[in-house]
Amino acid sequence: MESTGTMGDHEKNGVWEHGENSVPRFVCKYCKLERKDGGATRLKEHLAGRGSNVLHCTFVPKDVCEYFRREIDRTKQKTKQ
């Protein structure tokens, strides 16, 4: 998919390659968790094992987990600036 400048952040960083997006819910590709009130941010937290508002995935590959941990950290750094 070509970047058009209108693409949301969740599409740019590929979070939906790891879960099914069926707004306003997601289904994790690894553990099949279905969250009825979650979007890209909640799926990232689920995959990264971060956040208190979502169960953490125990089946996610380590490289995917680490990638989304870095993404969350980058987002937090941007909001602090």
N, CA, C and O atoms as CSV, one atom per row, in Angstrom:
chain,resi,resn,atom,element,x,y,z
A,1,MET,N,N,0.844,-1.179,0.000
A,1,MET,CA,C,0.000,0.000,0.000
A,1,MET,C,C,0.886,1.238,0.000
A,1,MET,O,O,1.848,1.307,0.765
A,2,GLU,N,N,0.588,2.185,-0.818
A,2,GLU,CA,C,1.365,3.408,-0.954
A,2,GLU,C,C,0.958,4.401,0.124
A,2,GLU,O,O,-0.225,4.533,0.438
A,3,SER,N,N,1.941,5.101,0.692
A,3,SER,CA,C,1.666,6.108,1.708
A,3,SER,C,C,1.099,7.350,1.036
A,3,SER,O,O,1.696,7.884,0.101
A,4,THR,N,N,-0.048,7.806,1.513
A,4,THR,CA,C,-0.704,8.962,0.916
A,4,THR,C,C,-0.698,10.172,1.819
A,4,THR,O,O,-1.139,11.247,1.414
A,5,GLY,N,N,-0.203,10.019,3.043
A,5,GLY,CA,C,-0.248,11.119,3.983
A,5,GLY,C,C,-1.539,11.133,4.773
A,5,GLY,O,O,-1.631,11.840,5.777
A,6,THR,N,N,-2.537,10.378,4.356
A,6,THR,CA,C,-3.795,10.314,5.081
A,6,THR,C,C,-3.931,8.998,5.837
A,6,THR,O,O,-4.903,8.787,6.562
A,7,MET,N,N,-2.973,8.136,5.667
A,7,MET,CA,C,-3.011,6.833,6.301
A,7,MET,C,C,-2.802,6.999,7.807
A,7,MET,O,O,-1.918,7.744,8.230
A,8,GLY,N,N,-3.602,6.315,8.614
A,8,GLY,CA,C,-3.455,6.391,10.058
A,8,GLY,C,C,-2.179,5.720,10.529
A,8,GLY,O,O,-1.613,4.879,9.831
A,9,ASP,N,N,-1.730,6.098,11.718
A,9,ASP,CA,C,-0.501,5.531,12.277
A,9,ASP,C,C,-0.581,4.024,12.405
A,9,ASP,O,O,0.416,3.337,12.185
A,10,HIS,N,N,-1.748,3.492,12.758
A,10,HIS,CA,C,-1.864,2.039,12.942
A,10,HIS,C,C,-1.659,1.289,11.636
A,10,HIS,O,O,-1.227,0.137,11.649
A,11,GLU,N,N,-1.960,1.918,10.518
A,11,GLU,CA,C,-1.715,1.266,9.236
A,11,GLU,C,C,-0.242,1.354,8.866
A,11,GLU,O,O,0.311,0.410,8.302
A,12,LYS,N,N,0.395,2.469,9.174
A,12,LYS,CA,C,1.797,2.670,8.821
A,12,LYS,C,C,2.718,1.699,9.541
A,12,LYS,O,O,3.687,1.224,8.950
A,13,ASN,N,N,2.441,1.393,10.797
A,13,ASN,CA,C,3.363,0.544,11.535
A,13,ASN,C,C,2.969,-0.924,11.491
A,13,ASN,O,O,3.609,-1.740,12.154
A,14,GLY,N,N,1.959,-1.282,10.750
A,14,GLY,CA,C,1.644,-2.678,10.493
A,14,GLY,C,C,0.982,-3.447,11.611
A,14,GLY,O,O,1.035,-4.677,11.617
A,15,VAL,N,N,0.362,-2.771,12.554
A,15,VAL,CA,C,-0.245,-3.490,13.678
A,15,VAL,C,C,-1.317,-4.472,13.207
A,15,VAL,O,O,-1.514,-5.514,13.833
A,16,TRP,N,N,-2.008,-4.155,12.120
A,16,TRP,CA,C,-3.098,-5.030,11.675
A,16,TRP,C,C,-2.601,-6.280,10.961
A,16,TRP,O,O,-3.411,-7.125,10.579
A,17,GLU,N,N,-1.306,-6.418,10.771
A,17,GLU,CA,C,-0.754,-7.683,10.278
A,17,GLU,C,C,-0.790,-8.741,11.380
A,17,GLU,O,O,-0.629,-9.932,11.113
A,18,HIS,N,N,-1.003,-8.295,12.618
A,18,HIS,CA,C,-0.949,-9.185,13.776
A,18,HIS,C,C,-2.306,-9.378,14.436
A,18,HIS,O,O,-2.409,-10.022,15.480
A,19,GLY,N,N,-3.331,-8.825,13.834
A,19,GLY,CA,C,-4.674,-8.965,14.368
A,19,GLY,C,C,-5.699,-8.550,13.340
A,19,GLY,O,O,-5.390,-7.868,12.363
A,20,GLU,N,N,-6.914,-8.972,13.576
A,20,GLU,CA,C,-8.024,-8.629,12.682
A,20,GLU,C,C,-8.694,-7.366,13.193
A,20,GLU,O,O,-9.053,-7.278,14.367
A,21,ASN,N,N,-8.861,-6.397,12.320
A,21,ASN,CA,C,-9.508,-5.142,12.657
A,21,ASN,C,C,-10.962,-5.209,12.232
A,21,ASN,O,O,-11.275,-5.288,11.044
A,22,SER,N,N,-11.832,-5.176,13.204
A,22,SER,CA,C,-13.260,-5.140,12.929
A,22,SER,C,C,-13.856,-4.110,13.876
A,22,SER,O,O,-14.436,-4.446,14.909
A,23,VAL,N,N,-13.698,-2.846,13.496
A,23,VAL,CA,C,-14.028,-1.707,14.348
A,23,VAL,C,C,-15.387,-1.897,14.996
A,23,VAL,O,O,-16.341,-2.232,14.293
A,24,PRO,N,N,-15.524,-1.701,16.293
A,24,PRO,CA,C,-14.501,-1.199,17.217
A,24,PRO,C,C,-13.801,-2.314,18.008
A,24,PRO,O,O,-13.561,-2.146,19.203
A,25,ARG,N,N,-13.480,-3.404,17.396
A,25,ARG,CA,C,-12.843,-4.504,18.128
A,25,ARG,C,C,-11.625,-5.017,17.376
A,25,ARG,O,O,-11.389,-4.660,16.221
A,26,PHE,N,N,-10.856,-5.864,18.055
A,26,PHE,CA,C,-9.763,-6.556,17.389
A,26,PHE,C,C,-9.738,-8.002,17.845
A,26,PHE,O,O,-10.245,-8.341,18.914
A,27,VAL,N,N,-9.139,-8.850,17.018
A,27,VAL,CA,C,-8.891,-10.245,17.363
A,27,VAL,C,C,-7.406,-10.487,17.123
A,27,VAL,O,O,-6.908,-10.265,16.019
A,28,CYS,N,N,-6.696,-10.943,18.158
A,28,CYS,CA,C,-5.261,-11.205,18.056
A,28,CYS,C,C,-5.012,-12.439,17.199
A,28,CYS,O,O,-5.660,-13.471,17.378
A,29,LYS,N,N,-4.084,-12.327,16.282
A,29,LYS,CA,C,-3.724,-13.420,15.382
A,29,LYS,C,C,-3.032,-14.567,16.128
A,29,LYS,O,O,-3.092,-15.713,15.683
A,30,TYR,N,N,-2.384,-14.273,17.243
A,30,TYR,CA,C,-1.591,-15.280,17.946
A,30,TYR,C,C,-2.378,-16.045,19.009
A,30,TYR,O,O,-2.293,-17.272,19.077
A,31,CYS,N,N,-3.140,-15.337,19.834
A,31,CYS,CA,C,-3.850,-16.013,20.930
A,31,CYS,C,C,-5.363,-16.027,20.746
A,31,CYS,O,O,-6.084,-16.644,21.530
A,32,LYS,N,N,-5.840,-15.347,19.708
A,32,LYS,CA,C,-7.266,-15.279,19.366
A,32,LYS,C,C,-8.095,-14.471,20.364
A,32,LYS,O,O,-9.322,-14.567,20.364
A,33,LEU,N,N,-7.435,-13.674,21.217
A,33,LEU,CA,C,-8.164,-12.795,22.126
A,33,LEU,C,C,-9.026,-11.851,21.301
A,33,LEU,O,O,-8.556,-11.255,20.332
A,34,GLU,N,N,-10.275,-11.720,21.685
A,34,GLU,CA,C,-11.174,-10.765,21.035
A,34,GLU,C,C,-11.487,-9.671,22.036
A,34,GLU,O,O,-12.006,-9.932,23.122
A,35,ARG,N,N,-11.171,-8.461,21.662
A,35,ARG,CA,C,-11.436,-7.312,22.520
A,35,ARG,C,C,-12.466,-6.454,21.806
A,35,ARG,O,O,-12.211,-5.929,20.722
A,36,LYS,N,N,-13.624,-6.317,22.421
A,36,LYS,CA,C,-14.736,-5.637,21.755
A,36,LYS,C,C,-14.644,-4.117,21.797
A,36,LYS,O,O,-15.358,-3.438,21.058
A,37,ASP,N,N,-13.787,-3.576,22.640
A,37,ASP,CA,C,-13.677,-2.117,22.727
A,37,ASP,C,C,-12.247,-1.651,22.487
A,37,ASP,O,O,-11.774,-0.710,23.124
A,38,GLY,N,N,-11.572,-2.316,21.569
A,38,GLY,CA,C,-10.177,-1.950,21.341
A,38,GLY,C,C,-9.870,-1.684,19.887
A,38,GLY,O,O,-10.486,-2.243,18.979
A,39,GLY,N,N,-8.904,-0.820,19.697
A,39,GLY,CA,C,-8.424,-0.525,18.355
A,39,GLY,C,C,-6.936,-0.773,18.269
A,39,GLY,O,O,-6.403,-1.644,18.957
A,40,ALA,N,N,-6.268,-0.013,17.431
A,40,ALA,CA,C,-4.840,-0.205,17.177
A,40,ALA,C,C,-3.998,-0.054,18.438
A,40,ALA,O,O,-3.077,-0.839,18.662
A,41,THR,N,N,-4.299,0.936,19.257
A,41,THR,CA,C,-3.510,1.154,20.471
A,41,THR,C,C,-3.623,-0.021,21.420
A,41,THR,O,O,-2.614,-0.479,21.956
A,42,ARG,N,N,-4.826,-0.515,21.636
A,42,ARG,CA,C,-5.013,-1.661,22.537
A,42,ARG,C,C,-4.334,-2.911,21.982
A,42,ARG,O,O,-3.764,-3.692,22.744
A,43,LEU,N,N,-4.388,-3.109,20.670
A,43,LEU,CA,C,-3.717,-4.271,20.085
A,43,LEU,C,C,-2.208,-4.147,20.275
A,43,LEU,O,O,-1.546,-5.134,20.596
A,44,LYS,N,N,-1.657,-2.952,20.080
A,44,LYS,CA,C,-0.223,-2.746,20.316
A,44,LYS,C,C,0.133,-3.089,21.758
A,44,LYS,O,O,1.116,-3.785,22.008
A,45,GLU,N,N,-0.665,-2.601,22.706
A,45,GLU,CA,C,-0.407,-2.882,24.123
A,45,GLU,C,C,-0.498,-4.375,24.404
A,45,GLU,O,O,0.318,-4.922,25.146
A,46,HIS,N,N,-1.470,-5.021,23.824
A,46,HIS,CA,C,-1.650,-6.466,23.982
A,46,HIS,C,C,-0.418,-7.214,23.483
A,46,HIS,O,O,0.090,-8.101,24.169
A,47,LEU,N,N,0.061,-6.865,22.304
A,47,LEU,CA,C,1.213,-7.535,21.703
A,47,LEU,C,C,2.511,-7.219,22.439
A,47,LEU,O,O,3.393,-8.071,22.546
A,48,ALA,N,N,2.624,-5.992,22.946
A,48,ALA,CA,C,3.843,-5.554,23.629
A,48,ALA,C,C,3.899,-6.008,25.082
A,48,ALA,O,O,4.953,-5.942,25.714
A,49,GLY,N,N,2.778,-6.464,25.608
A,49,GLY,CA,C,2.750,-6.825,27.025
A,49,GLY,C,C,2.806,-5.605,27.916
A,49,GLY,O,O,3.365,-5.645,29.011
A,50,ARG,N,N,2.226,-4.529,27.443
A,50,ARG,CA,C,2.215,-3.261,28.176
A,50,ARG,C,C,0.782,-2.808,28.364
A,50,ARG,O,O,-0.124,-3.231,27.646
A,51,GLY,N,N,0.597,-1.946,29.337
A,51,GLY,CA,C,-0.716,-1.369,29.571
A,51,GLY,C,C,-1.528,-2.196,30.549
A,51,GLY,O,O,-1.426,-3.422,30.592
A,52,SER,N,N,-2.328,-1.504,31.324
A,52,SER,CA,C,-3.152,-2.177,32.328
A,52,SER,C,C,-4.584,-2.379,31.857
A,52,SER,O,O,-5.394,-2.975,32.566
A,53,ASN,N,N,-4.899,-1.887,30.666
A,53,ASN,CA,C,-6.269,-1.971,30.162
A,53,ASN,C,C,-6.512,-3.139,29.228
A,53,ASN,O,O,-7.579,-3.233,28.621
A,54,VAL,N,N,-5.534,-4.037,29.101
A,54,VAL,CA,C,-5.680,-5.141,28.156
A,54,VAL,C,C,-4.866,-6.337,28.651
A,54,VAL,O,O,-3.813,-6.167,29.265
A,55,LEU,N,N,-5.356,-7.538,28.380
A,55,LEU,CA,C,-4.588,-8.744,28.690
A,55,LEU,C,C,-3.383,-8.817,27.768
A,55,LEU,O,O,-3.465,-8.434,26.601
A,56,HIS,N,N,-2.282,-9.298,28.280
A,56,HIS,CA,C,-1.055,-9.389,27.487
A,56,HIS,C,C,-0.987,-10.730,26.772
A,56,HIS,O,O,-1.320,-11.766,27.348
A,57,CYS,N,N,-0.557,-10.708,25.521
A,57,CYS,CA,C,-0.472,-11.918,24.708
A,57,CYS,C,C,0.742,-12.747,25.126
A,57,CYS,O,O,1.853,-12.224,25.223
A,58,THR,N,N,0.527,-14.027,25.370
A,58,THR,CA,C,1.628,-14.917,25.753
A,58,THR,C,C,2.129,-15.739,24.571
A,58,THR,O,O,3.082,-16.505,24.709
A,59,PHE,N,N,1.495,-15.587,23.415
A,59,PHE,CA,C,1.873,-16.359,22.227
A,59,PHE,C,C,2.577,-15.528,21.158
A,59,PHE,O,O,3.032,-16.073,20.152
A,60,VAL,N,N,2.671,-14.227,21.364
A,60,VAL,CA,C,3.281,-13.333,20.377
A,60,VAL,C,C,4.777,-13.642,20.254
A,60,VAL,O,O,5.445,-13.837,21.269
A,61,PRO,N,N,5.312,-13.691,19.031
A,61,PRO,CA,C,6.757,-13.894,18.863
A,61,PRO,C,C,7.544,-12.757,19.528
A,61,PRO,O,O,7.098,-11.610,19.550
A,62,LYS,N,N,8.699,-13.090,20.059
A,62,LYS,CA,C,9.506,-12.123,20.801
A,62,LYS,C,C,9.841,-10.887,19.971
A,62,LYS,O,O,9.800,-9.770,20.488
A,63,ASP,N,N,10.171,-11.069,18.693
A,63,ASP,CA,C,10.534,-9.915,17.862
A,63,ASP,C,C,9.355,-8.973,17.654
A,63,ASP,O,O,9.533,-7.757,17.589
A,64,VAL,N,N,8.156,-9.528,17.551
A,64,VAL,CA,C,6.949,-8.703,17.391
A,64,VAL,C,C,6.682,-7.940,18.687
A,64,VAL,O,O,6.379,-6.747,18.663
A,65,CYS,N,N,6.797,-8.630,19.804
A,65,CYS,CA,C,6.611,-8.004,21.113
A,65,CYS,C,C,7.580,-6.835,21.288
A,65,CYS,O,O,7.172,-5.742,21.682
A,66,GLU,N,N,8.830,-7.057,21.005
A,66,GLU,CA,C,9.847,-6.012,21.157
A,66,GLU,C,C,9.608,-4.844,20.204
A,66,GLU,O,O,9.824,-3.689,20.569
A,67,TYR,N,N,9.166,-5.141,18.996
A,67,TYR,CA,C,8.872,-4.082,18.027
A,67,TYR,C,C,7.786,-3.144,18.567
A,67,TYR,O,O,7.937,-1.923,18.516
A,68,PHE,N,N,6.707,-3.710,19.078
A,68,PHE,CA,C,5.618,-2.862,19.558
A,68,PHE,C,C,5.958,-2.188,20.879
A,68,PHE,O,O,5.400,-1.133,21.180
A,69,ARG,N,N,6.846,-2.756,21.671
A,69,ARG,CA,C,7.333,-2.050,22.859
A,69,ARG,C,C,8.076,-0.789,22.438
A,69,ARG,O,O,7.889,0.276,23.027
A,70,ARG,N,N,8.919,-0.913,21.415
A,70,ARG,CA,C,9.640,0.264,20.906
A,70,ARG,C,C,8.666,1.299,20.337
A,70,ARG,O,O,8.846,2.499,20.541
A,71,GLU,N,N,7.641,0.837,19.626
A,71,GLU,CA,C,6.642,1.761,19.062
A,71,GLU,C,C,5.933,2.541,20.171
A,71,GLU,O,O,5.739,3.751,20.057
A,72,ILE,N,N,5.555,1.852,21.228
A,72,ILE,CA,C,4.885,2.513,22.354
A,72,ILE,C,C,5.828,3.525,22.999
A,72,ILE,O,O,5.421,4.645,23.307
A,73,ASP,N,N,7.083,3.134,23.204
A,73,ASP,CA,C,8.066,4.049,23.796
A,73,ASP,C,C,8.270,5.283,22.923
A,73,ASP,O,O,8.361,6.395,23.445
A,74,ARG,N,N,8.342,5.109,21.600
A,74,ARG,CA,C,8.499,6.251,20.680
A,74,ARG,C,C,7.310,7.196,20.774
A,74,ARG,O,O,7.473,8.416,20.783
A,75,THR,N,N,6.134,6.632,20.841
A,75,THR,CA,C,4.926,7.456,20.948
A,75,THR,C,C,4.942,8.256,22.240
A,75,THR,O,O,4.595,9.437,22.241
A,76,LYS,N,N,5.338,7.630,23.334
A,76,LYS,CA,C,5.407,8.336,24.619
A,76,LYS,C,C,6.435,9.456,24.572
A,76,LYS,O,O,6.203,10.533,25.122
A,77,GLN,N,N,7.567,9.216,23.923
A,77,GLN,CA,C,8.600,10.244,23.798
A,77,GLN,C,C,8.090,11.437,22.993
A,77,GLN,O,O,8.368,12.585,23.340
A,78,LYS,N,N,7.351,11.173,21.928
A,78,LYS,CA,C,6.806,12.256,21.094
A,78,LYS,C,C,5.841,13.120,21.890
A,78,LYS,O,O,5.837,14.342,21.739
A,79,THR,N,N,5.021,12.501,22.738
A,79,THR,CA,C,4.035,13.266,23.496
A,79,THR,C,C,4.685,14.086,24.605
A,79,THR,O,O,4.113,15.085,25.042
A,80,LYS,N,N,5.867,13.684,25.068
A,80,LYS,CA,C,6.580,14.445,26.097
A,80,LYS,C,C,7.233,15.698,25.527
A,80,LYS,O,O,7.472,16.658,26.258
A,81,GLN,N,N,7.520,15.697,24.242
A,81,GLN,CA,C,8.227,16.835,23.626
A,81,GLN,C,C,7.320,17.987,23.347
A,81,GLN,O,O,7.765,19.013,22.832
